[in-house]
Amino acid sequence: MPSIFDQDLPRNAANFAALSPLSFIERAADVYPDRVAIVHGPLRQTWSETYTRCRRLASALRKAGLGKGDTVAVMLPNTPPMVEAHFGIPMAGAVLNAMNTRLDPEAVAFMLDHGEAKAVIVDVEFAGVMAKAMAMRKDQAPLLVLDVEDALYTGAAQRIGSGTYEDFLAQGDPEFAWELPADEWDAIALNYTSGTTGNPKGVVYHHRGAAINAISNILEWDMPKHPVYMWTLPMFHCNGWCFPWTVAARAGVNVCLRKVEARAMADAIRTHGVTHYCGAPIVHGMLVNAPEEIKAGLPQGVKAMVAGAAPPASLIEGMETLGFDLTHVYGLTEVYGPATACAKHEAWDGLDIGERARLNARQGVRYHLQRSARVLDPETMKPVPLDGETMGEIMFQGNITMKGYLKNPKATQEAFAGGWYRTGDLAVQYADGYIKIKDRSKDIIISGGENISSIEVEDVLYRHPDVLAAAVVAKPDAKWGETPCAFVELKAGSTLTAEAVVAHCKKHLAGFKVPRAVVFGELPKTSTGKIQKFELRKQAGSAAAIDV
């Protein structure tokens, strides 16, 4: 028997609209048409101008025969066309595939084929890689290719398209009557995982999740109207953690940075009054460790978001010295970027730096509009005790979770087995509900039958004042099976020895957890600043051992 609240109360155009971040730019242009939306070198582009350009892009794509469900791949740095792609492409009903600009041609070719791209928008800096990739494609159907020419790029440029991005936009209708998706479950973006083992998986985002995570970003930061957001996080990484849509929702300013360098960041913060930015620990470390003349005059109260490895005490202390407010978040491509945050409490302010670092190193609690984030026993699917010791797997439920993996039903079913998204990250949960990662399941080192958390050893390494970056992986050992091998990147001018590193670790770790090998040098990192452990695992077999 239907409820009285379901009788003669149908859903209709008057009382329901699909959730989509496309609504955000429409409102920003309507309400704040003359406010600056994008800063790029000398360019100042308003929200009205940006919205018009996005409508032109959508219209031109439609005229070119692209529409609902068609993939448009882009390989762009953090420049205005990348902001516009996040709106103009889905306005046409198409799906945005933002590609990592550091990919090799083989990976790009796979993604073009797997995602069935119908068009490519590429910055001239990366056209050489894209040209090689297109030649490697198995699907030789013709692609619409557009070259983006950026006045701030001064290097060698290669043009491979049938025309330029600007000429293409000129063909579009500035009054194009785009529509919200018929279903908010429709795909808005395709993002590929790193693919460190085998081919990368294509993660599909829906309009609903993109809108909800964008709003959660606002709530997590208590983001006011008209924030000034600096693009240090690549927009190709989980769609910039959904911040292109977040900034539009608050009618803020996108300060574009073609390259992330300490001086460029500091200059942008001072010049444009940057209020917010995101990045991996290494990005924040660039500012903390920059020469004093670069940091001089930075404003107080800038809000920074860090993901990836837990921020060490030295980074937290360095950010506090700058007067910046650092928030630690955690997530994966499959959950639109950040989906938990280490929400701070006023009571923490009076604690010493070591204790604050310990509390802030936790991955925290679920994002505002995520249904649930729990540590569960992966076998029983029951929550682990909230004792900060019992290990389980971090799992998510809710709207900020991917539709699934493109054309990979087996992987999708495995990821969602039991009605939760299984991250593969091993963690504990405390009495206050806060989660702390102990390791990736593949990163646990099993030495003589004992489990060693690589993250625990890395935390200790980061406590040394000379350590800029550190990573620990398993090194094969004839006696123990595996032992920890530490890769350490030192701060400039340091003369730290391997023996001193081992001695430092012995002060804080049980003997079996102390690295048996220490290797110095710059650590391989992704374009988002994450350390590439798979590369270090390749090296670990040849690392020189140290007796401990």
C-alpha positions as CSV (number, residue, x, y, z in Angstrom):
1,M,0.0,0.0,0.0
2,P,1.6,3.3,-1.0
3,S,2.1,5.9,1.6
4,I,-0.1,9.0,1.6
5,F,3.2,10.9,1.0
6,D,3.6,9.1,-2.3
7,Q,0.1,9.6,-3.6
8,D,-0.4,12.3,-6.3
9,L,3.0,13.8,-5.4
10,P,5.0,13.1,-8.6
11,R,8.5,14.2,-9.4
12,N,8.5,16.8,-12.1
13,A,10.5,19.7,-13.5
14,A,9.2,22.1,-10.9
15,N,10.4,20.1,-7.9
16,F,13.4,18.1,-9.1
17,A,16.6,18.8,-11.0
18,A,19.6,16.5,-11.4
19,L,22.5,17.3,-9.2
20,S,25.4,18.5,-11.3
21,P,28.3,20.9,-10.9
22,L,27.4,22.5,-14.2
23,S,24.7,24.4,-12.2
24,F,27.5,26.1,-10.3
25,I,29.1,28.0,-13.2
26,E,25.7,29.1,-14.5
27,R,24.9,30.7,-11.1
28,A,28.4,32.2,-10.8
29,A,27.9,33.9,-14.2
30,D,24.4,35.0,-13.4
31,V,25.1,36.4,-9.9
32,Y,28.7,37.6,-10.2
33,P,29.3,38.1,-14.0
34,D,32.0,40.7,-13.6
35,R,34.0,39.0,-10.9
36,V,37.3,37.5,-11.9
37,A,37.1,33.8,-12.4
38,I,40.6,33.0,-13.9
39,V,44.0,34.5,-13.5
40,H,46.8,33.3,-15.8
41,G,49.8,35.6,-16.3
42,P,48.3,38.9,-17.5
43,L,44.9,37.3,-18.3
44,R,41.9,38.3,-16.2
45,Q,38.8,36.4,-17.2
46,T,35.4,37.0,-15.6
47,W,32.8,34.5,-14.7
48,S,30.6,35.8,-17.5
49,E,33.4,35.4,-20.0
50,T,34.3,31.9,-18.7
51,Y,30.7,30.7,-18.9
52,T,30.4,32.0,-22.4
53,R,33.6,30.2,-23.5
54,C,32.3,27.0,-21.9
55,R,29.1,27.3,-23.8
56,R,31.0,27.9,-27.0
57,L,33.1,24.8,-26.4
58,A,29.9,22.7,-25.7
59,S,28.3,24.1,-28.8
60,A,31.3,23.5,-31.0
61,L,31.6,19.9,-29.8
62,R,28.0,19.3,-30.6
63,K,28.5,20.8,-34.1
64,A,31.4,18.4,-34.5
65,G,29.1,15.5,-33.8
66,L,30.0,14.8,-30.2
67,G,27.4,14.3,-27.6
68,K,26.1,12.1,-24.7
69,G,28.6,9.4,-23.7
70,D,31.4,10.5,-26.1
71,T,34.8,10.8,-24.5
72,V,36.9,13.9,-24.9
73,A,40.5,13.5,-23.8
74,V,42.5,16.5,-22.7
75,M,46.2,16.7,-22.0
76,L,46.7,20.1,-20.5
77,P,48.6,21.8,-17.6
78,N,46.7,24.0,-15.1
79,T,45.7,26.7,-17.6
80,P,42.4,28.3,-18.4
81,P,41.4,25.8,-21.1
82,M,41.6,23.0,-18.4
83,V,39.2,24.9,-16.2
84,E,36.9,25.4,-19.2
85,A,37.1,21.7,-20.1
86,H,35.5,20.8,-16.7
87,F,32.3,22.6,-17.8
88,G,32.2,22.8,-21.5
89,I,32.8,19.1,-22.2
90,P,30.0,17.8,-19.9
91,M,27.7,20.7,-21.1
92,A,27.8,18.9,-24.5
93,G,26.8,15.7,-22.7
94,A,30.3,14.3,-23.3
95,V,32.7,12.8,-20.7
96,L,35.9,14.5,-19.7
97,N,39.1,12.4,-19.6
98,A,41.8,14.5,-18.1
99,M,45.2,12.8,-18.8
100,N,48.3,13.0,-16.7
101,T,50.8,15.2,-18.5
102,R,53.7,12.9,-17.5
103,L,52.4,9.8,-19.1
104,D,54.4,7.9,-21.7
105,P,52.9,7.4,-25.2
106,E,52.1,3.8,-24.6
107,A,49.9,4.6,-21.6
108,V,48.2,7.5,-23.5
109,A,47.5,5.2,-26.4
110,F,45.9,2.6,-24.1
111,M,43.7,5.2,-22.5
112,L,42.6,6.7,-25.9
113,D,41.6,3.2,-27.1
114,H,40.1,2.0,-23.8
115,G,38.1,5.2,-23.2
116,E,37.1,5.3,-26.9
117,A,38.1,9.0,-27.2
118,K,36.4,10.9,-30.0
119,A,38.3,14.1,-29.6
120,V,41.6,15.3,-28.0
121,I,42.5,18.7,-26.7
122,V,46.3,19.0,-26.2
123,D,48.7,21.7,-25.1
124,V,51.5,22.2,-27.6
125,E,54.0,21.2,-24.9
126,F,52.6,17.7,-24.9
127,A,51.7,17.3,-28.5
128,G,54.8,15.2,-29.2
129,V,53.8,12.6,-26.7
130,M,50.2,12.7,-28.0
131,A,51.3,12.3,-31.6
132,K,53.3,9.2,-30.8
133,A,50.3,7.8,-28.8
134,M,47.9,8.3,-31.6
135,A,50.2,6.4,-33.9
136,M,50.2,3.5,-31.5
137,R,46.4,3.3,-31.2
138,K,44.8,0.0,-32.1
139,D,41.6,1.9,-33.0
140,Q,42.5,4.0,-36.0
141,A,39.2,5.8,-36.3
142,P,39.9,9.5,-36.9
143,L,40.1,11.8,-33.9
144,L,39.2,15.5,-33.7
145,V,42.5,17.0,-32.4
146,L,42.7,20.6,-31.2
147,D,46.0,22.4,-30.3
148,V,46.1,24.7,-27.3
149,E,48.6,27.5,-27.6
150,D,49.5,29.2,-24.3
151,A,51.3,32.5,-24.4
152,L,53.1,31.6,-21.2
153,Y,54.7,28.5,-22.8
154,T,58.1,29.5,-24.2
155,G,59.5,26.0,-25.1
156,A,59.5,24.1,-28.3
157,A,55.9,23.6,-29.6
158,Q,54.5,21.0,-31.9
159,R,51.1,21.3,-33.5
160,I,49.3,18.1,-34.4
161,G,45.7,19.2,-34.6
162,S,43.3,20.1,-37.4
163,G,42.9,23.5,-35.8
164,T,43.5,25.5,-32.6
165,Y,41.3,25.5,-29.5
166,E,40.6,29.2,-29.9
167,D,39.5,28.8,-33.5
168,F,37.3,25.9,-32.5
169,L,35.6,28.0,-29.7
170,A,34.9,30.7,-32.2
171,Q,32.7,28.3,-34.1
172,G,30.5,27.7,-31.0
173,D,27.3,29.5,-30.0
174,P,27.9,31.8,-27.0
175,E,24.2,31.3,-26.1
176,F,24.2,27.5,-26.5
177,A,21.2,26.1,-24.6
178,W,22.9,23.3,-22.7
179,E,20.9,21.0,-20.4
180,L,21.5,19.3,-17.2
181,P,21.9,15.5,-17.5
182,A,18.7,13.6,-17.7
183,D,20.0,11.4,-14.9
184,E,22.5,12.6,-12.3
185,W,24.0,9.1,-12.5
186,D,25.3,10.0,-16.0
187,A,29.0,10.0,-16.4
188,I,30.8,13.4,-16.1
189,A,34.5,12.3,-16.1
190,L,36.8,9.4,-16.7
191,N,40.0,9.2,-14.6
192,Y,42.6,6.5,-15.0
193,T,44.5,5.0,-12.0
194,S,48.2,4.9,-12.0
195,G,48.4,1.4,-13.4
196,T,51.6,0.4,-11.5
197,T,50.7,-3.3,-12.1
198,G,49.2,-4.0,-15.6
199,N,47.0,-1.6,-17.4
200,P,45.4,1.3,-15.5
201,K,41.7,1.1,-14.7
202,G,39.3,3.7,-15.9
203,V,37.4,5.2,-13.0
204,V,34.0,6.7,-14.0
205,Y,32.6,9.7,-12.1
206,H,28.9,10.7,-12.1
207,H,27.4,14.2,-12.0
208,R,25.9,13.6,-8.6
209,G,29.2,12.6,-7.0
210,A,31.1,15.5,-8.6
211,A,28.6,18.0,-7.2
212,I,28.4,16.4,-3.8
213,N,32.2,16.2,-3.3
214,A,32.6,19.8,-4.6
215,I,30.1,20.9,-1.9
216,S,31.9,18.8,0.7
217,N,35.1,20.6,-0.1
218,I,33.3,23.9,0.8
219,L,32.0,22.5,4.0
220,E,35.3,21.0,5.1
221,W,37.1,24.3,4.7
222,D,34.2,26.5,5.7
223,M,35.0,28.2,2.4
224,P,33.6,31.7,2.1
225,K,32.4,33.4,-1.0
226,H,35.0,34.4,-3.6
227,P,38.0,32.4,-2.4
228,V,41.2,32.8,-4.3
229,Y,42.3,29.3,-5.1
230,M,45.9,28.6,-6.4
231,W,46.3,25.6,-8.8
232,T,49.2,23.7,-7.5
233,L,47.3,20.4,-7.5
234,P,47.0,19.1,-11.1
235,M,43.5,19.3,-12.5
236,F,44.1,15.9,-14.2
237,H,44.4,14.3,-10.7
238,C,40.9,13.2,-9.7
239,N,39.6,16.3,-11.5
240,G,41.7,18.5,-9.2
241,W,39.9,16.8,-6.2
242,C,36.7,18.4,-7.7
243,F,38.0,21.9,-6.9
244,P,37.3,23.3,-10.5
245,W,33.6,22.8,-9.6
246,T,34.1,23.9,-5.9
247,V,35.6,27.3,-7.0
248,A,32.7,27.9,-9.4
249,A,30.2,27.1,-6.6
250,R,31.7,30.0,-4.5
251,A,32.4,32.3,-7.5
252,G,36.0,32.3,-6.6
253,V,39.2,32.9,-8.5
254,N,41.2,30.2,-10.2
255,V,44.9,31.3,-10.1
256,C,46.5,29.1,-12.7
257,L,50.1,28.0,-12.4
258,R,51.6,26.3,-15.5
259,K,54.5,24.9,-13.3
260,V,54.7,24.4,-9.6
261,E,57.8,26.1,-8.2
262,A,58.4,27.7,-4.8
263,R,58.9,31.2,-6.2
264,A,55.9,31.0,-8.5
265,M,53.7,29.9,-5.6
266,A,55.0,32.5,-3.2
267,D,54.6,35.3,-5.8
268,A,51.1,34.2,-6.6
269,I,50.1,34.1,-3.0
270,R,51.3,37.6,-2.4
271,T,50.2,39.1,-5.7
272,H,46.7,37.7,-5.9
273,G,45.9,37.2,-2.2
274,V,45.6,33.4,-2.4
275,T,43.4,32.0,0.3
276,H,43.4,28.2,-0.5
277,Y,45.5,25.6,-2.2
278,C,46.1,21.9,-2.2
279,G,48.9,19.4,-2.8
280,A,51.0,16.5,-1.8
281,P,53.5,16.9,1.1
282,I,56.3,17.8,-1.3
283,V,54.3,20.8,-2.7
284,H,53.9,22.3,0.8
285,G,57.5,21.4,1.5
286,M,58.7,23.5,-1.4
287,L,57.4,26.6,0.5
288,V,58.5,25.5,3.9
289,N,62.1,24.8,2.7
290,A,62.3,27.7,0.3
291,P,65.0,30.4,1.0
292,E,63.7,33.2,3.3
293,E,63.8,35.8,0.6
294,I,61.2,33.8,-1.3
295,K,58.9,33.4,1.7
296,A,59.2,37.0,2.8
297,G,55.9,38.8,3.1
298,L,53.6,35.8,2.7
299,P,50.2,36.6,4.2
300,Q,48.9,34.8,7.3
301,G,45.9,32.4,7.4
302,V,46.3,30.7,4.0
303,K,44.4,27.4,4.1
304,A,46.3,24.4,2.7
305,M,45.1,20.9,2.1
306,V,47.6,18.0,2.1
307,A,47.0,14.4,1.0
308,G,49.2,11.4,0.4
309,A,51.6,10.6,3.2
310,A,50.8,11.8,6.6
311,P,52.4,15.3,7.2
312,P,55.4,14.9,9.4
313,A,55.9,17.1,12.5
314,S,58.6,19.1,10.6
315,L,56.1,20.0,7.9
316,I,53.3,20.9,10.3
317,E,55.7,23.0,12.3
318,G,57.0,24.7,9.1
319,M,53.5,25.5,7.9
320,E,52.6,27.0,11.3
321,T,55.8,29.1,11.1
322,L,54.5,30.4,7.8
323,G,51.2,31.1,9.4
324,F,49.3,28.6,7.1
325,D,46.5,26.4,8.3
326,L,47.1,22.8,7.1
327,T,44.3,20.2,6.8
328,H,45.2,16.6,6.2
329,V,42.8,14.7,3.9
330,Y,42.7,11.2,2.5
331,G,41.1,9.6,-0.5
332,L,41.7,7.8,-3.8
333,T,40.8,8.3,-7.5
334,E,37.8,6.0,-6.8
335,V,36.3,8.4,-4.3
336,Y,36.8,11.7,-6.2
337,G,39.9,12.6,-4.3
338,P,39.5,13.5,-0.7
339,A,36.8,11.5,1.1
340,T,38.0,11.8,4.7
341,A,39.6,14.7,6.6
342,C,41.4,15.0,9.9
343,A,38.9,17.5,11.3
344,K,40.8,19.6,14.0
345,H,39.6,20.3,17.5
346,E,40.3,23.5,19.4
347,A,41.6,21.4,22.3
348,W,44.5,20.3,20.1
349,D,45.8,23.8,19.9
350,G,47.4,23.7,23.4
351,L,49.3,20.5,22.8
352,D,53.0,20.3,21.9
353,I,54.0,19.9,18.3
354,G,54.8,16.2,18.6
355,E,51.3,15.4,19.9
356,R,49.6,17.7,17.4
357,A,51.6,16.0,14.6
358,R,50.4,12.6,15.9
359,L,46.8,13.7,15.9
360,N,47.0,15.4,12.5
361,A,48.7,12.4,10.9
362,R,45.5,10.5,11.1
363,Q,43.3,10.3,8.0
364,G,40.4,11.4,10.0
365,V,36.6,11.0,9.6
366,R,34.3,10.9,6.6
367,Y,33.7,13.9,4.4
368,H,30.5,15.8,5.2
369,L,28.4,14.3,2.4
370,Q,30.0,10.8,2.3
371,R,27.7,8.3,3.9
372,S,30.3,6.3,5.8
373,A,34.0,5.6,6.1
374,R,34.9,2.7,8.3
375,V,37.7,0.2,9.1
376,L,36.2,-3.2,8.5
377,D,37.6,-6.8,8.8
378,P,37.8,-7.6,5.0
379,E,36.8,-11.2,5.7
380,T,33.8,-10.8,8.1
381,M,32.9,-7.2,6.9
382,K,32.4,-6.3,10.6
383,P,33.9,-3.1,12.1
384,V,37.1,-3.6,13.9
385,P,37.3,-2.5,17.6
386,L,37.9,1.2,18.0
387,D,41.1,0.6,19.9
388,G,43.7,2.2,17.6
389,E,45.4,-1.2,17.4
390,T,43.2,-3.7,15.5
391,M,44.0,-3.5,11.8
392,G,41.4,-3.7,9.1
393,E,40.7,-2.3,5.6
394,I,39.4,1.3,5.0
395,M,36.0,1.1,3.2
396,F,33.6,3.7,1.9
397,Q,29.9,3.9,1.3
398,G,27.9,6.7,-0.2
399,N,27.6,9.3,-3.0
400,I,31.3,10.2,-3.2
401,T,32.2,6.9,-4.8
402,M,32.8,6.0,-8.4
403,K,30.2,4.4,-10.7
404,G,32.8,1.7,-11.2
405,Y,35.7,0.7,-13.6
406,L,35.0,1.3,-17.3
407,K,34.6,-2.0,-19.2
408,N,35.9,-4.0,-16.2
409,P,33.0,-5.7,-14.5
410,K,35.3,-8.1,-12.6
411,A,37.3,-5.3,-11.0
412,T,34.1,-3.4,-10.2
413,Q,32.5,-6.3,-8.5
414,E,35.6,-7.0,-6.5
415,A,35.9,-3.4,-5.5
416,F,32.3,-3.2,-4.3
417,A,32.1,-6.7,-2.8
418,G,30.0,-6.7,0.4
419,G,28.3,-3.4,-0.4
420,W,31.4,-1.2,0.4
421,Y,34.2,0.2,-1.7
422,R,37.3,-1.6,-0.6
423,T,40.4,0.7,-0.8
424,G,43.1,-1.9,-0.1
425,D,44.5,0.5,2.6
426,L,45.1,-1.1,6.0
427,A,44.3,1.0,9.0
428,V,43.1,1.2,12.6
429,Q,40.3,3.2,14.1
430,Y,40.4,5.1,17.4
431,A,37.7,5.6,20.0
432,D,36.9,9.0,18.6
433,G,36.2,7.4,15.2
434,Y,39.3,8.8,13.5
435,I,41.1,6.5,11.1
436,K,44.8,6.1,10.7
437,I,46.4,4.2,7.8
438,K,49.0,1.7,8.7
439,D,49.8,0.6,5.2
440,R,48.7,-0.5,1.8
441,S,48.1,-4.2,1.9
442,K,50.9,-4.6,-0.7
443,D,53.3,-2.4,1.3
444,I,53.3,-4.5,4.6
445,I,56.7,-5.9,5.1
446,I,56.7,-9.4,6.5
447,S,60.1,-10.1,8.2
448,G,60.6,-13.4,10.0
449,G,56.8,-13.8,10.2
450,E,56.4,-10.3,11.8
451,N,54.4,-7.6,10.0
452,I,56.1,-4.2,9.7
453,S,54.2,-1.2,8.6
454,S,56.3,0.8,6.1
455,I,54.4,3.9,7.1
456,E,55.4,3.5,10.8
457,V,59.1,3.4,9.8
458,E,58.6,6.4,7.4
459,D,57.0,8.4,10.2
460,V,60.2,7.9,12.3
461,L,62.5,8.8,9.4
462,Y,60.5,12.0,8.9
463,R,61.2,13.0,12.5
464,H,64.9,13.5,11.6
465,P,65.4,17.2,10.8
466,D,67.7,16.5,7.8
467,V,65.1,14.3,6.0
468,L,63.2,15.9,3.2
469,A,61.4,12.8,1.9
470,A,61.5,9.1,2.8
471,A,60.0,5.8,1.7
472,V,60.4,2.3,3.0
473,V,59.9,-0.9,0.9
474,A,60.7,-4.5,1.4
475,K,64.1,-5.8,0.5
476,P,64.5,-9.6,-0.2
477,D,66.5,-11.3,2.6
478,A,67.7,-14.9,2.6
479,K,67.3,-15.2,6.4
480,W,64.2,-13.1,7.2
481,G,62.4,-13.3,3.9
482,E,62.1,-9.5,3.8
483,T,63.6,-6.6,5.7
484,P,62.9,-2.8,5.5
485,C,64.9,-0.8,3.0
486,A,64.8,3.0,3.5
487,F,65.2,5.4,0.6
488,V,66.0,8.9,1.9
489,E,66.1,12.3,0.2
490,L,68.1,14.8,2.3
491,K,67.7,18.5,2.7
492,A,70.3,20.6,0.9
493,G,73.6,20.7,2.7
494,S,73.0,17.7,4.9
495,T,75.8,15.3,5.6
496,L,73.7,12.7,7.3
497,T,75.1,9.2,7.0
498,A,73.4,5.8,6.7
499,E,74.7,4.8,10.1
500,A,73.2,8.0,11.6
501,V,69.8,7.1,10.0
502,V,69.9,3.6,11.5
503,A,70.9,5.0,14.9
504,H,67.9,7.5,14.8
505,C,65.5,4.6,13.9
506,K,66.8,2.4,16.8
507,K,65.7,5.1,19.2
508,H,62.1,4.9,18.1
509,L,61.5,1.4,16.7
510,A,61.8,-2.2,17.7
511,G,64.9,-3.8,16.4
512,F,63.2,-5.9,13.7
513,K,61.6,-2.8,12.3
514,V,64.8,-0.8,11.8
515,P,65.9,-0.5,8.1
516,R,68.6,-3.0,7.2
517,A,69.5,-0.8,4.2
518,V,69.6,2.9,3.6
519,V,69.8,4.5,0.1
520,F,70.3,8.2,-0.4
521,G,69.1,10.2,-3.4
522,E,66.1,12.0,-4.9
523,L,63.0,9.9,-4.7
524,P,61.0,9.2,-7.9
525,K,57.6,11.0,-7.7
526,T,54.4,11.2,-9.7
527,S,53.3,14.6,-11.1
528,T,51.2,15.0,-8.0
529,G,54.2,14.6,-5.7
530,K,53.5,11.0,-4.5
531,I,56.5,8.8,-4.1
532,Q,56.6,6.0,-6.6
533,K,57.2,3.0,-4.4
534,F,57.0,0.5,-7.3
535,E,60.2,2.2,-8.7
536,L,61.9,1.8,-5.4
537,R,60.9,-1.8,-5.1
538,K,62.8,-2.4,-8.4
539,Q,65.9,-0.8,-6.8
540,A,65.7,-2.5,-3.4
541,G,67.3,-5.7,-4.6
542,S,70.6,-3.9,-5.3
543,A,70.6,-1.7,-2.2
544,A,73.7,-2.0,0.0
545,A,72.9,-3.5,3.4
546,I,74.0,-2.2,6.7
547,D,74.4,-4.3,9.8
548,V,72.2,-3.2,12.7
